Amino acid sequence: MRKLFPHAPNPAQKAPQTGETGTSNRDRERGRSPGRGSRRTAGAAHGTVHLPVLRPHAAGIDAGATHMYVAPPPDRAGGQPVEVFETFTEDLQRLARWLGALNVDTVVVESTGVYWVPLFQILETHGIEVCLVNPKHVKNVRGRKTDMVDAQWLQYLHSVGLLEKSYRPADQICVVRSIIRHRASLVADAGKQTQRMQKALAQMNILIHHVLSDLTGVSGMRILTAIVAGERDPEKLAALRDGKVKADLATILKALHGDWRAEHLFVLRQALQTYQFLQGQIQQCDVEVEQLLRKLDGQADPEDVPPAPKNAHSGKPRKNQMQFRDTDVRTELFRLFGTDLTQQEGLGPATVLSLYAELGADLSAFPTAKRFASWLGLCPNPKITGGRTIRHRRRDVQHRVAAIFRLAAQSLHSRRSDLGDFLRAMQARLGKAEGITAMAHKLARIFYRLVTSKEPYDPSRLAHQNAARQKRKLKRLQEVANGLGYTLTPNPAAPAKAVVS
């Protein structure tokens, strides 16, 4: 542990001069007095205005890969502004004990990289509240960017209550989240190995991946395994195909003729072995997630799960979909959430499981659905100046949960339903990308209402909204037709639309 004395003054001891009178420095130098034309608003008095300290026992930490810069409250630690600890486990434990000895009960840390994770966990075990904040919300003044000043600046902002704590689910949910994120990376790695196998086959002009719809399906894996084992006879390889393959035998035989090159066979062998290894790792992740979910408290009896929705995928599970051995994923999610979220269009078991891993089943941290959508960055972010709105663009937020809702929204594009009609209407009015974001916004609000109220999904509410929108659209069309001297006539052959009376 080292003691540092930065040359910059402690911002906790002297707040920025934000409450001065309307006279600028240049005006004071020229002897001018504040007038009506001054851009700054006049303050209550000359000098520095100090913000009230709401958290007197707050500390700030600038987390790094090798060192932690800790700024305690200004009246603690003998007036030392910053202390430095190394990032070894015993040093982090000593850091936590040192903060406890200073009677520090809350600490603010920036969520940069993964350096904060061990510190967060150790401080929580010592009973210290950790406020994880977005680095964009705590930017320092240009030219004053050092680790020591950052720690002091964090401590000051947290002590006066200017920082908003980032959402982080319970520790048990974070364990499940880590496994599911790791599983997603394994699935992505398996996709890369599939591309390598396709490239090796293409270089040998073995075009079986163009004949089969899925190279990693039953037929493809049988043929690839035989090729790696040394089989070269096209007829014997074609005989390994599954009976459900639509391609005829002649086409398959032509696709299995090629230039068997040793270097490409070597790449094919390694890519196939790596793919099979990754598939085993993915199955182990499924087993681990199932065991972790069983340990979590549920909110409903699994025996009360409603029947699967009519639009649910039937038959075999989809490729790369998580599979449990002793229970159904949908049933387990019903037990954890207390309601069947898969009844909502666009939210299948895989999507709901990803949402549970990222959020958990407790959304009490978000008072309203609007706050939830704002946290996701899905709602509009208008910029208003001079009494007029200059832009409506949404915040540039890279959010995992928002990406999940956007993928769910894309799946509704061809769905003949109320949500599908809403998505197509939004895309026609806003464009494809903005329409998907608007649909994701609606899905997020529906998800929030279902999770917080534990009510079943009711599609009639959306039908009522769509009917009202159709009525408004018909009224506009009638006004346009009347203005041009025409009269709208309904088409008897067209399907009837619900109209709000």
C-alpha positions, 0 to 999 in steps of 0.5 A, spaced: 500 500 500 502 506 497 500 513 499 500 518 494 499 526 494 497 528 487 498 536 485 491 537 483 486 539 489 481 534 492 474 535 488 471 533 495 474 538 499 472 544 494 466 543 489 467 546 482 465 553 481 458 553 478 454 558 482 458 564 481 454 570 478 453 572 471 459 576 470 464 572 466 472 572 468 473 576 461 468 581 464 471 582 471 477 583 468 474 589 463 470 592 469 464 590 466 458 588 471 453 583 470 447 585 466 441 582 462 445 580 456 450 575 460 449 568 458 450 565 465 445 565 470 446 569 476 448 565 483 445 567 490 452 569 492 459 570 490 464 564 491 464 557 491 457 553 492 458 546 495 453 541 494 450 538 500 454 531 502 449 526 502 453 520 503 459 522 508 461 515 509 463 514 501 469 512 498 471 512 490 476 507 487 479 507 480 480 500 478 485 497 474 489 491 472 495 492 477 493 497 482 486 500 485 486 507 487 482 508 493 480 515 495 476 515 502 472 521 505 477 527 506 476 527 513 479 520 514 485 516 513 489 522 516 487 526 510 491 522 505 487 523 499 489 517 495 491 510 497 494 505 492 493 497 493 495 492 488 490 487 485 492 480 488 487 477 492 490 478 499 491 486 497 484 486 496 482 483 502 486 488 506 483 494 502 476 491 504 479 491 511 482 498 511 475 501 508 471 497 514 476 500 519 475 507 516 467 506 517 466 506 509 459 503 508 459 505 500 464 505 495 463 507 487 467 503 482 467 504 474 465 498 470 471 498 466 473 491 463 473 485 468 477 488 473 472 490 478 469 483 478 474 480 484 473 487 487 466 487 487 465 480 490 470 481 496 467 488 498 460 485 498 463 479 502 465 484 507 458 488 507 460 494 503 455 496 498 458 497 491 455 502 487 457 500 480 457 506 475 457 507 467 464 510 465 460 515 461 457 518 467 463 520 470 467 523 465 472 528 468 475 535 465 479 535 459 486 535 461 485 532 468 485 524 467 489 521 472 488 515 476 488 519 482 484 524 480 479 519 477 478 516 484 477 523 488 472 525 482 468 518 483 468 519 491 466 526 490 460 525 485 458 519 490 458 523 496 453 528 493 449 523 490 450 525 483 451 517 481 446 512 479 447 505 481 448 500 475 443 494 475 446 488 477 442 481 479 443 477 485 449 473 485 446 466 484 443 469 477 450 472 475 452 465 476 447 462 471 449 468 467 456 467 466 455 460 464 450 462 459 454 467 456 460 462 456 455 457 452 454 462 447 461 463 446 462 456 445 456 456 440 459 462 436 466 458 436 462 451 433 460 456 427 467 458 426 469 451 425 463 449 421 466 455 416 473 451 416 470 445 414 466 448 409 472 451 406 476 445 406 471 441 402 470 447 397 478 447 396 477 439 395 471 441 390 467 436 395 461 440 394 456 436 399 455 442 403 451 445 397 447 439 397 445 438 404 441 443 407 446 442 414 453 440 414 453 439 421 446 435 421 445 427 421 447 426 414 453 431 414 456 428 420 456 421 418 459 423 411 464 427 414 466 422 420 467 417 414 471 422 410 476 423 416 476 416 417 479 414 410 473 413 406 473 416 399 468 411 395 462 416 393 457 410 393 459 408 400 459 415 403 452 417 399 449 410 403 450 414 409 445 419 408 439 420 412 432 418 409 430 425 409 435 428 405 431 431 399 437 431 394 437 425 389 442 420 389 446 422 383 447 429 385 450 427 392 454 422 388 457 428 383 458 432 390 462 427 393 467 427 387 473 431 388 481 432 389 482 429 395 488 433 398 492 431 404 493 438 407 485 440 406 484 433 409 488 435 415 484 441 416 478 438 415 480 433 421 482 438 426 476 442 424 471 436 425 475 434 432 474 441 434 467 442 433 465 435 436 469 437 442 465 444 442 459 440 442 461 436 448 462 442 452 455 445 450 452 439 453 456 440 459 453 447 460 446 445 459 447 440 465 450 445 469 445 450 467 439 445 469 443 444 476 443 451 477 436 453 476 434 447 480 437 451 486 433 457 485 427 459 489 421 458 484 414 462 484 409 457 481 408 450 481 411 446 475 405 442 475 400 448 473 404 450 467 399 452 461 399 448 455 404 450 450 402 456 445 399 454 438 405 458 435 410 454 438 415 450 435 413 442 435 418 436 433 425 436 435 428 442 438 432 447 434 439 447 433 443 449 439 437 450 443 439 448 450 436 442 452 435 439 460 435 432 461 430 431 467 425 437 465 423 441 460 426 448 459 419 452 458 416 448 465 423 450 469 422 458 466 414 458 468 417 455 475 422 461 476 418 467 473 411 465 476 408 466 469 409 463 462 412 468 458 413 463 452 405 465 451 408 472 448 409 472 441 416 472 439 419 469 446 421 462 445 424 458 451 431 460 449 429 467 449 426 467 456 432 463 459 437 468 456 432 474 459 432 470 466 440 470 466 441 477 464 435 480 469 432 475 474 425 474 476 425 481 480 425 487 476 423 491 482 429 496 481 425 499 475 419 502 478 415 503 471 416 500 464 418 506 462 424 506 466 425 499 464 425 501 457 429 507 458 435 503 461 435 498 455 436 504 451 429 502 446 425 509 448 426 515 444 431 520 447 429 527 444 434 533 445 430 539 446 433 546 446 430 553 445 423 550 446 423 546 440 426 538 439 432 538 434 432 530 434 429 524 436 435 519 436 435 514 441 441 513 445 447 509 443 447 504 448 450 497 447 445 492 451 445 485 451 438 485 453 436 490 448 439 485 443 435 480 445 429 484 444 431 486 437 432 479 435 425 477 438 422 483 434 425 480 428 422 474 428 415 477 428 416 480 421 412 474 417 407 473 423 400 474 421 398 476 428 397 483 432 404 484 433 406 482 426 402 487 424 404 492 429 412 491 426 410 492 419 406 498 420 412 501 424 417 499 419 413 502 413 413 509 417 420 509 421 424 504 416 426 497 418 431 498 423 427 503 427 421 499 426 425 493 429 427 498 435 420 500 436 417 493 436 423 491 441 420 497 445 413 494 445 416 487 447 420 489 453 414 493 456 409 487 455 415 483 458 415 488 464 408 487 465 408 480 465 413 479 470 411 484 475 404 482 475 404 475 474 399 475 469 398 471 463 399 474 456 392 477 454 393 478 446 386 481 446 389 488 449 393 488 442 388 486 438 384 492 441 390 497 440 390 494 433 383 495 431 383 502 434 389 504 429 386 501 423 380 505 425 384 512 425 387 509 418 381 508 415 378 515 417 385 519 414 384 515 408 376 517 408 378 524 409 383 524 403 378 521 398 373 526 400 378 531 399 379 529 392 372 527 390 372 520 391 368 515 395 371 509 399 368 502 398 369 496 402 371 490 398 367 484 400 372 479 398 377 482 403 378 479 410 374 482 415 378 487 420 376 488 427 373 495 428 372 499 435 365 501 436 
